[in-house]
């Protein structure tokens, strides 16, 4: 006897798309706000900074900071 098992991944795909849209909105907000924003590790290591903060600190871009 052969068994066929089908899995409906519709809900998973919908959730993945919602996550992608949410991440894109977050990134757009972070990159386009006039306020300096950063994220650091508990030990103080800078993990991420938006372009406004880089500019406030005198860097030409956040990649150079």
Secondary structure, 3 states (H helix, E strand, C coil): CCCCCCCCCHHHHHHHHHHHHHHHHHHHHHHHCCCCCEEECCCCCEEEECHHHHHHCCCCCHHHC
